[in-house]
């Protein structure tokens, strides 16, 4: 009986050992497969990044080549239009976004301040708040003692001043939008003139001579139009921001006058 029990124990140990060995082999195989999959993913990502770098480098190289072929003298003027136009556009976008506030919250704070601390408390809130809406409110509330009609006129007048500040430098952006295609067309005309001059000097119409001049003409035109399109998109976006802020200024000014009228009635009682 003891021998039988020992034999069964040995057999069970062997079976358990074989099972554990099989499990270990399967785990090792799965780990190896996972490592191979990870290596394959990394290699694929590296290939994609390398392809993108090659495409970007080839694009920059092609752009540089076309810029030189299009006569650097005229292409530089188009590039300057793009640089300065974008500089003014970015400055306007930053200015408008930084001066945009929640006017409803400001009106609520002013109403609460006037009920608790009077006009001086409301003026303090306007003084510590950025943006054209707060500036208009400050100018109107500072004339509170002179009557509601004076407050209304002050709000309307200073609203025009703030509108001028919002539209500052827009004329420069529109100027560069107009200049970019003009410089491009100028390069076109000069390129055609150069082509005809070469034809006249050669005394014969050659496809190579004509193609060179036309190529310069077309490149300057294309770059000028591209710059104008880019700046026009920024210009229209800025106009949409200004339009939104002006509507907010007008609505908020009407609400401010309602608060002033209500507060003056309360004081009379």
C-alpha positions as CSV (number, residue, x, y, z in Angstrom):
1,X,0.0,0.0,0.0
2,X,2.8,2.3,0.8
3,X,4.5,1.6,-2.5
4,X,1.3,2.3,-4.3
5,X,0.9,5.6,-2.5
6,X,4.5,6.5,-3.2
7,X,4.0,5.7,-6.9
8,X,0.9,7.8,-7.1
9,X,2.7,10.7,-5.4
10,X,5.6,10.4,-7.9
11,X,3.2,10.3,-10.9
12,X,1.2,13.3,-9.5
13,X,4.5,15.3,-9.1
14,X,5.6,14.5,-12.6
15,X,2.2,15.5,-14.0
16,X,2.3,18.8,-12.0
17,X,5.8,19.5,-13.1
18,X,4.9,18.9,-16.7
19,X,1.9,21.2,-16.4
20,X,3.9,24.0,-14.8
21,X,6.5,23.6,-17.5
22,X,3.9,23.9,-20.2
23,X,2.4,26.9,-18.5
24,X,5.8,28.6,-18.2
25,X,6.5,27.9,-21.9
26,X,3.1,29.3,-22.9
27,X,3.8,32.5,-20.8
28,X,7.3,32.8,-22.3
29,X,5.9,32.4,-25.8
30,X,3.2,35.1,-25.1
31,X,5.8,37.4,-23.7
32,X,8.0,36.9,-26.7
33,X,5.1,37.5,-29.1
34,X,4.2,40.7,-27.1
35,X,7.8,41.9,-27.4
36,X,7.8,41.2,-31.1
37,X,4.5,43.1,-31.5
38,X,5.9,46.1,-29.6
39,X,9.0,46.1,-31.7
40,X,6.9,46.0,-34.8
41,X,4.8,48.9,-33.6
42,X,7.8,51.0,-32.8
43,X,9.4,50.2,-36.1
44,X,6.1,51.1,-37.9
45,X,5.9,54.4,-36.0
46,X,9.5,55.2,-36.8
47,X,8.8,54.6,-40.5
48,X,5.8,56.9,-40.4
49,X,7.8,59.6,-38.6
50,X,10.6,59.2,-41.1
51,X,8.2,59.5,-44.0
52,X,6.6,62.6,-42.6
53,X,10.0,64.2,-42.0
54,X,11.0,63.4,-45.6
55,X,7.7,64.9,-46.9
56,X,8.2,68.0,-44.8
57,X,11.8,68.4,-45.9
58,X,10.9,67.9,-49.5
59,X,8.0,70.5,-49.2
60,X,10.4,73.0,-47.6
61,X,13.0,72.4,-50.3
62,X,10.4,72.7,-53.1
63,X,9.0,75.9,-51.6
64,X,12.5,77.4,-51.3
65,X,13.3,76.4,-54.9
66,X,10.1,78.0,-56.2
67,X,10.7,81.1,-54.2
68,X,14.2,81.5,-55.8
69,X,12.8,80.7,-59.3
70,X,10.1,83.3,-58.9
71,X,12.7,86.1,-58.8
72,X,13.7,86.8,-55.2
73,X,13.2,90.6,-55.6
74,X,9.5,90.3,-56.1
75,X,8.9,87.2,-54.0
76,X,10.6,89.0,-51.0
77,X,8.0,91.8,-51.2
78,X,5.2,89.3,-51.2
79,X,6.9,87.5,-48.2
80,X,7.1,90.8,-46.3
81,X,3.4,91.4,-46.9
82,X,2.7,88.0,-45.4
83,X,4.9,88.6,-42.4
84,X,3.7,92.0,-41.5
85,X,0.1,91.2,-42.3
86,X,0.2,88.2,-40.0
87,X,1.9,90.2,-37.3
88,X,-0.9,92.8,-37.2
89,X,-3.5,90.1,-37.5
90,X,-2.1,88.1,-34.5
91,X,-1.8,91.3,-32.5
92,X,-5.5,92.1,-33.1
93,X,-6.7,88.6,-32.3
94,X,-4.7,88.6,-29.0
95,X,-6.0,92.1,-28.1
96,X,-9.7,91.1,-28.8
97,X,-9.5,87.8,-26.9
98,X,-7.8,89.4,-23.9
99,X,-10.4,92.1,-23.7
100,X,-13.4,89.9,-24.1
101,X,-15.3,89.3,-20.7
102,X,-18.5,87.9,-19.4
103,X,-20.6,91.1,-19.6
104,X,-23.6,89.4,-17.9
105,X,-21.6,88.7,-14.8
106,X,-20.3,92.3,-14.9
107,X,-23.8,93.7,-15.0
108,X,-24.9,91.4,-12.1
109,X,-21.9,92.6,-10.0
110,X,-22.6,96.2,-10.8
111,X,-26.3,95.9,-10.0
112,X,-25.4,94.2,-6.7
113,X,-22.7,96.8,-5.9
114,X,-25.1,99.7,-6.6
115,X,-27.7,98.2,-4.3
116,X,-25.2,97.6,-1.5
117,X,-22.6,100.4,-1.8
118,X,-24.0,102.8,-4.3
119,X,-22.4,104.2,-7.5
120,X,-18.9,104.4,-6.0
121,X,-18.8,100.6,-5.4
122,X,-20.0,100.1,-9.0
123,X,-17.3,102.4,-10.3
124,X,-14.6,100.4,-8.4
125,X,-15.8,97.2,-10.0
126,X,-15.6,98.8,-13.5
127,X,-12.1,100.3,-12.7
128,X,-10.8,96.8,-11.8
129,X,-12.3,95.1,-14.9
130,X,-10.6,95.0,-18.3
131,X,-12.2,95.4,-21.6
132,X,-14.3,98.0,-23.6
133,X,-17.5,97.1,-21.8
134,X,-16.2,98.0,-18.4
135,X,-14.6,101.2,-19.8
136,X,-18.0,102.3,-21.2
137,X,-19.7,101.5,-17.9
138,X,-17.2,103.5,-16.0
139,X,-17.7,106.5,-18.2
140,X,-21.4,106.3,-17.9
141,X,-21.5,105.8,-14.2
142,X,-19.1,108.6,-13.6
143,X,-21.8,111.0,-14.9
144,X,-24.5,109.5,-12.8
145,X,-25.0,112.7,-10.7
146,X,-25.7,114.7,-13.9
147,X,-28.7,112.7,-14.9
148,X,-29.8,109.7,-16.9
149,X,-29.7,111.6,-20.2
150,X,-26.1,112.6,-19.7
151,X,-25.2,109.0,-18.7
152,X,-26.8,107.8,-22.0
153,X,-25.0,110.3,-24.1
154,X,-21.7,109.5,-22.4
155,X,-22.2,105.7,-23.0
156,X,-23.0,106.3,-26.7
157,X,-20.0,108.6,-27.2
158,X,-17.5,106.4,-25.4
159,X,-18.8,103.4,-27.3
160,X,-17.7,105.0,-30.5
161,X,-14.2,105.5,-29.0
162,X,-14.0,101.9,-28.0
163,X,-15.1,100.8,-31.4
164,X,-12.2,102.8,-32.9
165,X,-9.8,101.0,-30.5
166,X,-11.2,97.6,-31.5
167,X,-10.7,98.4,-35.2
168,X,-7.1,99.7,-34.7
169,X,-4.5,98.4,-37.3
170,X,-7.2,96.8,-39.5
171,X,-6.4,99.2,-42.2
172,X,-2.8,97.9,-42.3
173,X,-4.1,94.3,-42.7
174,X,-6.3,95.3,-45.6
175,X,-3.4,97.2,-47.1
176,X,-1.2,94.1,-47.2
177,X,-4.1,92.1,-48.5
178,X,-4.2,94.5,-51.5
179,X,-0.4,94.8,-51.9
180,X,0.4,91.1,-52.0
181,X,-1.4,90.3,-55.3
182,X,-0.3,93.6,-56.7
183,X,3.4,92.7,-56.2
184,X,2.6,89.3,-57.6
185,X,1.1,90.8,-60.8
186,X,4.0,93.2,-61.0
187,X,6.3,90.2,-61.1
188,X,4.1,88.7,-63.8
189,X,4.4,91.8,-66.0
190,X,8.2,92.0,-65.4
191,X,8.6,88.3,-66.2
192,X,6.7,88.7,-69.5
193,X,8.8,91.7,-70.4
194,X,12.0,89.7,-69.7
195,X,10.7,86.9,-71.8
196,X,10.0,89.2,-74.8
197,X,13.4,90.9,-74.3
198,X,15.1,87.5,-74.6
199,X,13.1,86.6,-77.6
200,X,14.1,89.9,-79.2
201,X,17.8,89.3,-78.4
202,X,17.7,85.8,-79.7
203,X,15.9,86.8,-82.9
204,X,13.8,83.6,-82.7
205,X,11.0,82.2,-80.6
206,X,12.4,79.4,-78.4
207,X,10.2,77.4,-76.0
208,X,12.9,77.5,-73.4
209,X,13.2,81.3,-73.4
210,X,9.5,81.8,-73.3
211,X,8.9,79.2,-70.6
212,X,11.5,80.8,-68.3
213,X,9.8,84.2,-68.3
214,X,6.3,82.8,-68.0
215,X,7.4,80.6,-65.1
216,X,8.6,83.6,-63.2
217,X,5.4,85.4,-64.0
218,X,3.1,82.6,-62.8
219,X,5.1,81.9,-59.6
220,X,4.9,85.5,-58.4
221,X,1.2,85.7,-59.2
222,X,0.5,82.4,-57.3
223,X,2.4,83.4,-54.2
224,X,0.8,86.8,-54.1
225,X,-2.7,85.3,-54.3
226,X,-1.9,82.7,-51.6
227,X,-0.7,85.5,-49.3
228,X,-3.8,87.6,-50.0
229,X,-6.1,84.6,-49.3
230,X,-4.4,83.8,-46.0
231,X,-4.6,87.4,-44.8
232,X,-8.2,87.7,-45.9
233,X,-9.2,84.7,-43.8
234,X,-7.5,86.3,-40.7
235,X,-9.1,89.7,-41.6
236,X,-12.6,88.2,-41.7
237,X,-12.1,86.3,-38.5
238,X,-11.1,89.6,-36.8
239,X,-14.1,91.3,-38.2
240,X,-16.4,88.6,-36.7
241,X,-14.8,89.0,-33.3
242,X,-15.2,92.8,-33.5
243,X,-18.9,92.4,-34.6
244,X,-19.6,90.1,-31.7
245,X,-18.0,92.5,-29.2
246,X,-19.8,95.5,-30.6
247,X,-23.2,93.7,-30.2
248,X,-22.2,92.8,-26.7
249,X,-21.3,96.4,-25.9
250,X,-24.7,97.7,-27.2
251,X,-26.7,95.1,-25.3
252,X,-24.8,95.7,-22.1
253,X,-25.1,99.4,-22.5
254,X,-28.9,99.1,-22.7
255,X,-28.9,96.9,-19.6
256,X,-26.7,99.4,-17.7
257,X,-29.1,102.2,-18.5
258,X,-32.0,100.1,-17.1
259,X,-30.0,99.5,-13.9
260,X,-29.3,103.2,-13.6
261,X,-32.9,104.1,-14.1
262,X,-34.1,101.5,-11.5
263,X,-31.4,102.7,-9.0
264,X,-32.4,106.4,-9.5
265,X,-36.1,105.5,-8.8
266,X,-35.2,103.7,-5.7
267,X,-33.2,106.6,-4.4
268,X,-36.0,109.0,-5.0
269,X,-38.4,106.9,-3.0
